[in-house]
Amino acid sequence: MFLPAQYVWFEPVLIAAIVVFIIDLVGNSIGLGNRFLSALMSAIVFALVFGALVYFGYGNVSMSVTTTPSATAPAQTQK
């Protein structure tokens, strides 16, 4: 990690921007100067790369929520 702790969220965004830039370069080189074809090729290359990353388990997002009861919360009684 090359950023301070408060900017830890920015590192994956920066890496993703670089990856999308490279994918767009590949798509534009395949598109041979046609804007629509370049956009289509970029989308296809991105879908292939993103699909491969998801399929092989890279870049998964997992979230967990933990709650602790507050000391001032009212007690719950079961009926």
mmCIF file of the C-alpha atoms, coordinates in Angstrom:
data_MODEL
# 
_entry.id   MODEL 
# 
loop_
_atom_site.group_PDB 
_atom_site.id 
_atom_site.type_symbol 
_atom_site.label_atom_id 
_atom_site.label_alt_id 
_atom_site.label_comp_id 
_atom_site.label_asym_id 
_atom_site.label_entity_id 
_atom_site.label_seq_id 
_atom_site.pdbx_PDB_ins_code 
_atom_site.Cartn_x 
_atom_site.Cartn_y 
_atom_site.Cartn_z 
_atom_site.occupancy 
_atom_site.B_iso_or_equiv 
_atom_site.pdbx_formal_charge 
_atom_site.auth_seq_id 
_atom_site.auth_comp_id 
_atom_site.auth_asym_id 
_atom_site.auth_atom_id 
_atom_site.pdbx_PDB_model_num 
ATOM 1  C CA . MET A 1 1  ? 0.000   0.000   0.000   1.00 0.00 ? 1  MET A CA 1 
ATOM 2  C CA . PHE A 1 2  ? 1.535   3.287   -1.048  1.00 0.00 ? 2  PHE A CA 1 
ATOM 3  C CA . LEU A 1 3  ? -1.113  5.674   0.269   1.00 0.00 ? 3  LEU A CA 1 
ATOM 4  C CA . PRO A 1 4  ? -1.860  6.910   3.798   1.00 0.00 ? 4  PRO A CA 1 
ATOM 5  C CA . ALA A 1 5  ? -4.443  4.958   5.799   1.00 0.00 ? 5  ALA A CA 1 
ATOM 6  C CA . GLN A 1 6  ? -7.270  7.450   5.245   1.00 0.00 ? 6  GLN A CA 1 
ATOM 7  C CA . TYR A 1 7  ? -6.945  6.987   1.458   1.00 0.00 ? 7  TYR A CA 1 
ATOM 8  C CA . VAL A 1 8  ? -6.857  3.185   1.429   1.00 0.00 ? 8  VAL A CA 1 
ATOM 9  C CA . TRP A 1 9  ? -10.087 3.149   -0.624  1.00 0.00 ? 9  TRP A CA 1 
ATOM 10 C CA . PHE A 1 10 ? -8.370  5.075   -3.437  1.00 0.00 ? 10 PHE A CA 1 
ATOM 11 C CA . GLU A 1 11 ? -5.820  2.368   -4.276  1.00 0.00 ? 11 GLU A CA 1 
ATOM 12 C CA . PRO A 1 12 ? -8.275  -0.108  -5.896  1.00 0.00 ? 12 PRO A CA 1 
ATOM 13 C CA . VAL A 1 13 ? -9.903  2.795   -7.763  1.00 0.00 ? 13 VAL A CA 1 
ATOM 14 C CA . LEU A 1 14 ? -6.523  3.866   -9.126  1.00 0.00 ? 14 LEU A CA 1 
ATOM 15 C CA . ILE A 1 15 ? -5.604  0.320   -10.137 1.00 0.00 ? 15 ILE A CA 1 
ATOM 16 C CA . ALA A 1 16 ? -8.987  -0.160  -11.838 1.00 0.00 ? 16 ALA A CA 1 
ATOM 17 C CA . ALA A 1 17 ? -8.550  3.116   -13.746 1.00 0.00 ? 17 ALA A CA 1 
ATOM 18 C CA . ILE A 1 18 ? -5.172  1.963   -15.041 1.00 0.00 ? 18 ILE A CA 1 
ATOM 19 C CA . VAL A 1 19 ? -6.609  -1.414  -16.090 1.00 0.00 ? 19 VAL A CA 1 
ATOM 20 C CA . VAL A 1 20 ? -9.530  0.238   -17.907 1.00 0.00 ? 20 VAL A CA 1 
ATOM 21 C CA . PHE A 1 21 ? -7.112  2.621   -19.638 1.00 0.00 ? 21 PHE A CA 1 
ATOM 22 C CA . ILE A 1 22 ? -5.034  -0.300  -20.933 1.00 0.00 ? 22 ILE A CA 1 
ATOM 23 C CA . ILE A 1 23 ? -8.178  -2.175  -22.009 1.00 0.00 ? 23 ILE A CA 1 
ATOM 24 C CA . ASP A 1 24 ? -9.357  0.936   -23.856 1.00 0.00 ? 24 ASP A CA 1 
ATOM 25 C CA . LEU A 1 25 ? -6.011  1.183   -25.649 1.00 0.00 ? 25 LEU A CA 1 
ATOM 26 C CA . VAL A 1 26 ? -6.381  -2.425  -26.770 1.00 0.00 ? 26 VAL A CA 1 
ATOM 27 C CA . GLY A 1 27 ? -9.978  -1.826  -27.889 1.00 0.00 ? 27 GLY A CA 1 
ATOM 28 C CA . ASN A 1 28 ? -9.024  1.292   -29.827 1.00 0.00 ? 28 ASN A CA 1 
ATOM 29 C CA . SER A 1 29 ? -6.187  -0.491  -31.587 1.00 0.00 ? 29 SER A CA 1 
ATOM 30 C CA . ILE A 1 30 ? -8.562  -3.293  -32.615 1.00 0.00 ? 30 ILE A CA 1 
ATOM 31 C CA . GLY A 1 31 ? -11.220 -0.778  -33.736 1.00 0.00 ? 31 GLY A CA 1 
ATOM 32 C CA . LEU A 1 32 ? -8.995  0.598   -36.508 1.00 0.00 ? 32 LEU A CA 1 
ATOM 33 C CA . GLY A 1 33 ? -10.135 4.224   -36.161 1.00 0.00 ? 33 GLY A CA 1 
ATOM 34 C CA . ASN A 1 34 ? -13.889 3.649   -36.166 1.00 0.00 ? 34 ASN A CA 1 
ATOM 35 C CA . ARG A 1 35 ? -15.353 5.177   -32.991 1.00 0.00 ? 35 ARG A CA 1 
ATOM 36 C CA . PHE A 1 36 ? -18.283 2.810   -32.679 1.00 0.00 ? 36 PHE A CA 1 
ATOM 37 C CA . LEU A 1 37 ? -16.158 -0.257  -33.377 1.00 0.00 ? 37 LEU A CA 1 
ATOM 38 C CA . SER A 1 38 ? -13.504 0.956   -30.904 1.00 0.00 ? 38 SER A CA 1 
ATOM 39 C CA . ALA A 1 39 ? -16.115 1.418   -28.167 1.00 0.00 ? 39 ALA A CA 1 
ATOM 40 C CA . LEU A 1 40 ? -17.575 -1.993  -28.939 1.00 0.00 ? 40 LEU A CA 1 
ATOM 41 C CA . MET A 1 41 ? -14.163 -3.667  -28.853 1.00 0.00 ? 41 MET A CA 1 
ATOM 42 C CA . SER A 1 42 ? -13.299 -1.922  -25.564 1.00 0.00 ? 42 SER A CA 1 
ATOM 43 C CA . ALA A 1 43 ? -16.558 -3.140  -24.034 1.00 0.00 ? 43 ALA A CA 1 
ATOM 44 C CA . ILE A 1 44 ? -15.954 -6.695  -25.235 1.00 0.00 ? 44 ILE A CA 1 
ATOM 45 C CA . VAL A 1 45 ? -12.348 -6.765  -23.977 1.00 0.00 ? 45 VAL A CA 1 
ATOM 46 C CA . PHE A 1 46 ? -13.473 -5.313  -20.628 1.00 0.00 ? 46 PHE A CA 1 
ATOM 47 C CA . ALA A 1 47 ? -16.243 -7.909  -20.327 1.00 0.00 ? 47 ALA A CA 1 
ATOM 48 C CA . LEU A 1 48 ? -13.765 -10.703 -21.023 1.00 0.00 ? 48 LEU A CA 1 
ATOM 49 C CA . VAL A 1 49 ? -11.199 -9.434  -18.510 1.00 0.00 ? 49 VAL A CA 1 
ATOM 50 C CA . PHE A 1 50 ? -13.814 -8.656  -15.852 1.00 0.00 ? 50 PHE A CA 1 
ATOM 51 C CA . GLY A 1 51 ? -15.557 -11.987 -16.378 1.00 0.00 ? 51 GLY A CA 1 
ATOM 52 C CA . ALA A 1 52 ? -12.261 -13.852 -16.061 1.00 0.00 ? 52 ALA A CA 1 
ATOM 53 C CA . LEU A 1 53 ? -11.386 -11.996 -12.870 1.00 0.00 ? 53 LEU A CA 1 
ATOM 54 C CA . VAL A 1 54 ? -14.776 -12.732 -11.325 1.00 0.00 ? 54 VAL A CA 1 
ATOM 55 C CA . TYR A 1 55 ? -14.717 -16.364 -12.467 1.00 0.00 ? 55 TYR A CA 1 
ATOM 56 C CA . PHE A 1 56 ? -11.285 -17.011 -10.961 1.00 0.00 ? 56 PHE A CA 1 
ATOM 57 C CA . GLY A 1 57 ? -12.154 -15.208 -7.730  1.00 0.00 ? 57 GLY A CA 1 
ATOM 58 C CA . TYR A 1 58 ? -9.993  -12.096 -8.001  1.00 0.00 ? 58 TYR A CA 1 
ATOM 59 C CA . GLY A 1 59 ? -11.452 -8.827  -6.818  1.00 0.00 ? 59 GLY A CA 1 
ATOM 60 C CA . ASN A 1 60 ? -14.333 -10.260 -4.839  1.00 0.00 ? 60 ASN A CA 1 
ATOM 61 C CA . VAL A 1 61 ? -16.108 -7.947  -2.463  1.00 0.00 ? 61 VAL A CA 1 
ATOM 62 C CA . SER A 1 62 ? -17.196 -9.240  0.894   1.00 0.00 ? 62 SER A CA 1 
ATOM 63 C CA . MET A 1 63 ? -18.970 -7.236  3.508   1.00 0.00 ? 63 MET A CA 1 
ATOM 64 C CA . SER A 1 64 ? -19.877 -8.092  7.054   1.00 0.00 ? 64 SER A CA 1 
ATOM 65 C CA . VAL A 1 65 ? -21.968 -6.221  9.537   1.00 0.00 ? 65 VAL A CA 1 
ATOM 66 C CA . THR A 1 66 ? -21.464 -6.666  13.233  1.00 0.00 ? 66 THR A CA 1 
ATOM 67 C CA . THR A 1 67 ? -23.644 -5.042  15.802  1.00 0.00 ? 67 THR A CA 1 
ATOM 68 C CA . THR A 1 68 ? -23.100 -4.683  19.481  1.00 0.00 ? 68 THR A CA 1 
ATOM 69 C CA . PRO A 1 69 ? -25.932 -3.823  21.795  1.00 0.00 ? 69 PRO A CA 1 
ATOM 70 C CA . SER A 1 70 ? -25.782 -0.405  23.331  1.00 0.00 ? 70 SER A CA 1 
ATOM 71 C CA . ALA A 1 71 ? -25.663 -0.087  27.096  1.00 0.00 ? 71 ALA A CA 1 
ATOM 72 C CA . THR A 1 72 ? -28.572 2.381   26.954  1.00 0.00 ? 72 THR A CA 1 
ATOM 73 C CA . ALA A 1 73 ? -30.745 0.294   24.616  1.00 0.00 ? 73 ALA A CA 1 
ATOM 74 C CA . PRO A 1 74 ? -34.018 -0.933  26.088  1.00 0.00 ? 74 PRO A CA 1 
ATOM 75 C CA . ALA A 1 75 ? -34.095 -4.615  26.927  1.00 0.00 ? 75 ALA A CA 1 
ATOM 76 C CA . GLN A 1 76 ? -36.162 -6.836  24.683  1.00 0.00 ? 76 GLN A CA 1 
ATOM 77 C CA . THR A 1 77 ? -38.304 -9.455  26.322  1.00 0.00 ? 77 THR A CA 1 
ATOM 78 C CA . GLN A 1 78 ? -39.642 -12.495 24.556  1.00 0.00 ? 78 GLN A CA 1 
ATOM 79 C CA . LYS A 1 79 ? -43.361 -13.147 24.763  1.00 0.00 ? 79 LYS A CA 1 
# 
